[in-house]
Amino acid sequence: MSGCAARRYVAAALSRCRARGLPLWEPPPARGLRGLGPVGAAALPPLLLPPRRNLSSRSRPEGKVLETVGVFEAPKQHGKYETGQLFLHSVFGYRGIVLFPWQARLYDRDVASPVTEKSENAAGHGSKEVKGKTHTYYQVLIDARDCPHISQRSQTEAVTFLANHDDSRALYAIPGLDYVSHEDILPYSSTDQVPIQHELFERFLMYDQTKVPPFVARDTLCAWQEKNHPWLELSDVHRETTENIRVTVIPFYMGMREAQNSHVYWWRYCIRLENLDSEVVQLRERHWRIFSLSGTLETVRGRGVVGREPVLSKEQPAFQYSSHVSLQASSGHMWGTFRFERPDGSHFDVRIPPFSLESNKDEKTPPSGLHW
């Protein structure tokens, strides 16, 4: 990416974040604030944050200035970001750091495949059959200072495990751990040796000024990734757009537990809703169909999602949440619709792309929370 293209890219992202009222950053004035200097030929603007967590660019007292915490880098169009890369989320605006990448199969029903290939994830409810393409996602840590600002738009507990005791319904959540698509990352660099506030940051990463980026994985991060790999790994991503509302689903297998002389298999799924239009819409209802290999078909209807009825607007176009499902069979699949309401009171249904629920049959040991 050329220097001009990189500046246009960052300027567009800055404009989007300002329009959404994000309290985290804004471009520097022409003079008066000193950044950390340009990176390469791109000469990108410094990343600025208010000196206190609760201050925004609209409400900070007179005389307060933003503090420079780093400098933007040119986003990578090819390849992948390495462990230790600092970034700003282009949609939700939080600061984060890359722990490690995943290579996922993206089933995008908005893109017609040259050769139609039946996907094992198709639920057979009339949707298009698609071919999965490799796409890079990242396991990341979210800066704890930014969690209060995004809590109404995105859950900050995207990773959960089965608890390490016999109660099959007990779940263990790790706060501030997320999955991020390659195109959602706005990379930046910092001279701060602890640029991200998270309880796992110094346990997982250490500063090494001879490296680029200067944060490298500790043995504990490598061990944690290896031991929890089957339940952390992001393998399939499903995407479909209806009337300018894009739904992205990422399912994860969590393990099996015995309950009342039967096996119960658990999955979690992360869903992101994104309004690609300027019209304000509100999610009102959900309608799920859950098919189990045992032959059962369950229908679930309800108001909103996770107790909310989020509004998607030009300023706040996205909402992300996660939930869980259990089956008394080792596999199944889910699909459904979200019902949205327009400002004039009319409704329309948005398709949830079908996704399979597959167990890791070769794994003998269930996950048990944090392993070190």
Phi, psi and omega per residue, in radians:
M1 nan 2.292 3.141
S2 -1.257 2.904 3.127
G3 -1.065 -0.747 -3.134
C4 -1.135 -0.748 3.138
A5 -1.116 -0.705 3.132
A6 -1.114 -0.719 3.133
R7 -1.144 -0.684 3.104
R8 -1.127 -0.683 -3.139
Y9 -1.070 -0.850 -3.120
V10 -1.185 -0.682 3.128
A11 -1.066 -0.695 3.121
A12 -1.151 -0.700 3.116
A13 -1.155 -0.710 3.086
L14 -1.046 -0.751 -3.135
S15 -1.096 -0.716 3.123
R16 -1.101 -0.769 -3.112
C17 -1.162 -0.678 3.088
R18 -1.111 -0.708 -3.130
A19 -1.115 -0.519 -3.120
R20 -1.530 -0.010 3.110
G21 1.277 0.406 -3.135
L22 -1.135 2.339 -3.073
P23 -1.505 0.144 -2.919
L24 -1.612 -0.537 -2.984
W25 -2.772 2.804 3.030
E26 -2.792 2.757 -3.106
P27 -1.200 2.691 -3.118
P28 -1.322 2.727 3.020
P29 -1.209 2.989 -3.085
A30 -1.056 -0.638 3.125
R31 -2.492 2.829 2.980
G32 1.925 -0.423 3.091
L33 -2.031 2.372 -3.098
R34 -1.759 2.193 3.093
G35 -1.619 -2.961 3.133
L36 -1.585 0.052 3.127
G37 1.726 2.761 -3.107
P38 -1.252 2.734 3.051
V39 -1.884 2.022 -3.133
G40 1.079 -2.582 -3.092
A41 -1.517 -0.139 -3.036
A42 -1.212 -0.526 -3.133
A43 0.857 0.904 -3.064
L44 -1.335 2.694 -3.105
P45 -1.245 2.681 3.128
P46 -1.237 2.593 3.050
L47 -1.457 2.187 -3.037
L48 -2.075 2.506 3.100
L49 -2.360 2.587 3.098
P50 -1.152 2.610 -3.079
P51 -1.192 -0.326 3.067
R52 -2.167 2.531 -3.001
R53 -0.998 -0.676 -2.995
N54 -1.571 0.042 3.134
L55 -1.513 2.396 3.030
S56 -2.040 2.945 -3.122
S57 -1.150 -0.355 -3.115
R58 -1.560 -0.384 -2.975
S59 -2.088 -0.037 -3.054
R60 -1.175 2.537 -3.114
P61 -1.075 2.724 3.115
E62 -1.045 2.372 3.119
G63 1.674 -0.306 3.111
K64 -1.333 2.465 3.106
V65 -2.126 2.744 3.092
L66 -1.368 2.598 -3.129
E67 -1.747 2.380 3.089
T68 -1.360 2.189 3.127
V69 -1.996 -0.147 -3.139
G70 3.090 -3.001 3.130
V71 -2.375 2.391 -3.108
F72 -1.138 2.590 3.029
E73 -1.996 2.812 3.100
A74 -1.198 2.195 3.100
P75 -1.059 2.533 3.137
K76 -1.430 2.188 3.053
Q77 -1.494 -0.423 -3.141
H78 -2.344 2.843 -3.122
G79 1.337 -2.841 -3.108
K80 -2.458 2.817 3.079
Y81 -1.445 2.590 -3.090
E82 -1.635 2.874 3.006
T83 -0.924 2.325 3.121
G84 1.672 -0.013 3.127
Q85 -1.283 2.161 3.041
L86 -1.386 2.563 -3.130
F87 -2.732 2.846 2.958
L88 -1.992 2.330 3.141
H89 -1.255 2.159 -3.017
S90 -1.209 -0.346 -3.131
V91 -1.789 -0.845 -3.065
F92 -1.676 -0.215 2.977
G93 1.384 0.107 -3.110
Y94 -1.483 2.712 2.998
R95 -1.430 2.496 3.130
G96 -2.698 3.094 3.100
I97 -2.462 2.439 -3.108
V98 -1.321 2.247 3.014
L99 -1.562 -0.910 3.076
F100 -2.900 2.748 -3.122
P101 -1.596 2.754 2.966
W102 -2.170 2.557 3.000
Q103 -1.796 1.940 -3.078
A104 -1.878 2.791 2.979
R105 -1.669 2.035 -3.137
L106 -1.679 2.057 3.069
Y107 -1.759 1.702 -3.042
D108 -1.796 1.862 -3.111
R109 -1.369 -0.020 3.057
D110 -1.546 -0.169 -3.109
V111 -2.019 2.109 3.141
A112 -1.324 2.242 3.119
S113 -1.399 2.472 3.094
P114 -1.025 -0.667 3.095
V115 -2.120 2.036 -3.135
T116 -1.203 2.222 -3.112
E117 -2.292 2.274 -3.115
K118 -1.182 2.194 3.134
S119 -1.593 2.423 3.089
E120 -1.136 -0.220 -3.101
N121 -1.631 -0.052 -3.121
A122 -1.221 2.336 -3.095
A123 -1.612 -0.115 3.059
G124 1.288 0.569 3.112
H125 -1.917 0.546 3.041
G126 1.644 0.024 -3.133
S127 -1.430 2.897 -3.126
K128 -1.195 2.495 3.012
E129 -1.500 2.331 -3.023
V130 -2.279 2.818 3.086
K131 -1.867 2.281 -3.123
G132 -1.269 2.466 3.068
K133 -2.106 2.528 -3.115
T134 -1.179 2.334 3.132
H135 -2.519 2.529 -3.082
T136 -1.618 2.240 2.980
Y137 -2.130 2.872 -3.084
Y138 -2.286 2.486 2.921
Q139 -1.502 2.200 -3.024
V140 -2.360 2.786 2.955
L141 -1.763 2.414 3.078
I142 -1.692 2.375 3.071
D143 -1.116 2.179 -3.084
A144 -1.067 -0.454 3.124
R145 -1.185 -0.394 -3.087
D146 -1.685 -0.221 -3.106
C147 -0.986 -0.751 3.130
P148 -1.064 -0.492 -3.093
H149 -1.361 -0.394 -3.070
I150 -1.946 -0.001 -3.009
S151 -1.083 -0.457 3.126
Q152 -1.502 -0.184 -3.112
R153 -1.970 -0.435 -3.078
S154 -2.676 2.246 3.065
Q155 -1.140 2.483 3.141
T156 -1.827 0.379 3.059
E157 -2.279 1.121 -3.071
A158 -1.366 -0.209 -3.100
V159 -2.014 2.186 3.106
T160 -2.341 2.697 3.087
F161 -2.209 2.813 2.884
L162 -1.213 2.445 3.119
A163 -1.202 2.760 -3.031
N164 -1.599 0.854 2.976
H165 -2.569 -3.043 -2.902
D166 -1.356 -0.189 -3.134
D167 -1.301 1.849 -3.026
S168 -1.189 -0.244 -3.129
R169 -1.669 -0.081 -3.127
A170 -1.376 2.291 -3.125
L171 -2.134 2.532 3.132
Y172 -2.003 2.146 -3.099
A173 -1.877 2.481 3.048
I174 -1.882 1.889 -3.104
P175 -1.214 2.572 3.027
G176 1.302 0.409 3.085
L177 -2.066 2.231 -3.015
D178 -2.408 2.931 3.007
Y179 -1.992 2.284 -3.033
V180 -2.275 2.314 3.091
S181 -1.283 2.669 -3.104
H182 -0.965 -0.730 -3.074
E183 -1.312 -0.172 3.110
D184 -1.480 -0.095 -3.030
I185 -1.644 2.195 2.959
L186 -1.911 1.742 -3.007
P187 -1.286 2.567 3.009
Y188 -2.555 2.893 3.110
S189 -2.103 2.764 -3.120
S190 -2.596 2.628 3.052
T191 -1.625 -0.046 3.110
D192 -1.234 2.273 -3.124
Q193 -1.336 -0.305 3.035
V194 -2.308 1.299 -3.035
P195 -1.373 -0.305 -3.110
I196 -2.052 2.252 3.082
Q197 -1.652 1.900 3.097
H198 -2.775 2.477 -3.051
E199 -1.102 -0.362 -3.134
L200 -1.697 -0.099 -3.031
F201 -1.013 -0.982 -3.073
E202 -1.334 -0.261 3.056
R203 -1.399 -0.535 -3.095
F204 -1.691 -0.514 -2.982
L205 -2.291 2.670 3.050
M206 -2.389 2.699 -3.075
Y207 -1.473 2.302 3.070
D208 -2.465 1.810 -3.029
Q209 -1.159 -0.220 3.135
T210 -1.473 -0.148 -3.081
K211 -1.795 2.757 3.027
V212 -2.303 1.973 -0.081
P213 -1.188 2.812 -2.990
P214 -1.446 0.339 3.105
F215 -2.119 2.095 -3.040
V216 -2.057 2.729 -3.078
A217 -1.263 2.337 2.975
R218 -1.410 2.909 3.096
D219 -1.046 -0.555 -3.124
T220 -1.128 -0.629 3.099
L221 -1.165 -0.774 3.130
C222 -1.087 -0.732 -3.141
A223 -1.171 -0.717 3.132
W224 -1.122 -0.734 3.123
Q225 -1.109 -0.762 -3.098
E226 -1.147 -0.771 -3.065
K227 -1.257 -0.553 -3.082
N228 -1.849 0.197 -3.063
H229 -0.888 -0.803 -3.077
P230 -1.087 -0.431 -3.062
W231 -1.873 -0.143 3.051
L232 -1.683 -0.523 -2.959
E233 -1.084 2.257 3.046
L234 -1.608 2.032 -3.068
S235 -1.955 -0.785 -3.108
D236 -2.143 2.406 3.057
V237 -2.215 2.340 -3.089
H238 -2.107 2.374 -3.055
R239 -2.448 2.409 3.075
E240 -2.699 2.494 -3.124
T241 -2.052 2.289 3.056
T242 -2.242 2.158 3.113
E243 0.834 0.823 3.070
N244 1.207 0.251 3.002
I245 -1.916 1.986 -3.115
R246 -1.672 2.278 3.121
V247 -1.986 2.184 3.083
T248 -2.058 2.266 -3.109
V249 -2.155 2.336 3.076
I250 -2.216 1.896 3.108
P251 -1.602 2.628 3.106
F252 -2.379 2.367 3.007
Y253 -1.430 2.371 -3.077
M254 -1.925 -0.330 3.130
G255 2.225 3.080 -3.097
M256 -2.099 2.494 3.045
R257 -2.309 2.636 3.062
E258 -1.565 2.355 3.126
A259 -2.548 2.116 3.112
Q260 0.913 0.908 3.081
N261 1.076 0.421 3.069
S262 -2.440 2.834 3.129
H263 -1.642 2.338 3.087
V264 -2.085 2.142 -3.126
Y265 -1.791 2.357 -3.055
W266 -2.035 2.456 3.020
W267 -2.331 2.674 2.909
R268 -2.029 2.734 3.080
Y269 -2.474 2.355 3.103
C270 -1.796 2.331 -3.106
I271 -2.204 2.332 3.048
R272 -2.087 2.214 3.071
L273 -1.863 2.291 -3.093
E274 -2.404 2.214 3.117
N275 -1.549 1.982 -3.119
L276 -1.586 0.029 -3.118
D277 -1.979 3.037 3.135
S278 -1.597 -0.189 -3.122
E279 -1.294 2.364 3.116
V280 -1.330 2.288 3.087
V281 -2.357 2.743 3.133
Q282 -2.284 2.321 3.089
L283 -1.313 2.224 -3.098
R284 -1.962 -0.696 -3.037
E285 -2.475 2.778 3.010
R286 -2.194 2.579 3.124
H287 -2.424 1.903 -3.102
W288 -1.896 2.563 2.947
R289 -2.155 2.186 -3.052
I290 -2.159 1.988 -3.122
F291 -1.837 2.343 3.135
S292 -1.953 2.578 3.105
L293 -1.036 -0.385 3.100
S294 -1.235 -0.154 3.081
G295 1.830 0.008 -3.123
T296 -1.546 2.580 3.068
L297 -2.248 2.021 -3.084
E298 -1.878 2.435 3.071
T299 -1.973 2.271 -3.132
V300 -2.195 2.162 3.054
R301 -2.141 2.591 3.109
G302 -3.036 2.937 3.106
R303 -1.390 2.332 3.012
G304 0.987 -2.776 3.071
V305 -2.436 2.425 -3.104
V306 0.754 0.736 3.088
G307 1.345 0.175 -3.110
R308 -2.202 2.763 3.016
E309 -2.228 1.348 -2.973
P310 -1.146 2.533 3.032
V311 -1.697 2.275 3.094
L312 -1.932 2.051 -3.082
S313 -2.262 3.112 3.100
K314 -1.107 -0.621 -3.133
E315 -1.345 -0.630 3.141
Q316 -2.259 1.352 -2.952
P317 -1.411 -0.204 -2.985
A318 -2.247 2.659 3.045
F319 -2.484 2.389 -3.099
Q320 -2.323 2.368 3.119
Y321 -2.605 2.967 3.068
S322 -2.352 2.679 3.122
S323 -2.578 -3.083 -3.042
H324 -2.383 2.713 3.103
V325 -2.545 2.562 3.094
S326 -2.251 2.555 3.102
L327 -2.301 2.700 3.028
Q328 -1.673 0.621 3.084
A329 -2.587 2.778 -3.032
S330 -1.370 -0.139 3.108
S331 -2.764 2.910 3.124
G332 3.138 -2.901 3.008
H333 -2.696 2.834 -3.085
M334 -2.310 2.642 2.995
W335 -2.798 3.090 3.138
G336 2.859 -2.762 -3.131
T337 -2.524 2.677 2.931
F338 -1.931 2.354 3.091
R339 -1.721 2.180 -3.140
F340 -1.949 2.674 3.116
E341 -2.052 2.360 3.080
R342 -1.559 2.915 3.128
P343 -1.025 -0.477 -3.136
D344 -1.466 0.058 3.102
G345 1.624 -0.147 3.111
S346 -1.317 2.756 -3.092
H347 -2.128 2.748 2.999
F348 -2.640 2.665 -3.103
D349 -1.766 2.408 3.127
V350 -1.972 2.238 -3.091
R351 -1.260 2.405 2.961
I352 -1.667 2.078 -3.078
P353 -1.058 2.434 3.133
P354 -1.135 2.476 3.102
F355 -2.499 2.556 -3.089
S356 -1.535 2.680 3.028
L357 -1.988 1.763 -3.081
E358 -2.021 2.378 3.107
S359 -1.593 2.706 3.046
N360 -1.522 1.504 -2.983
K361 -1.129 -0.404 -3.089
D362 -1.447 -0.164 -3.091
E363 -1.503 2.228 -3.092
K364 -1.589 -0.586 -3.009
T365 -1.794 2.177 3.108
P366 -1.243 2.701 3.077
P367 -1.144 2.649 -3.089
S368 -2.490 0.990 3.081
G369 1.278 -2.582 -3.106
L370 -1.362 2.189 3.021
H371 -1.878 2.501 3.072
W372 -2.160 nan nan
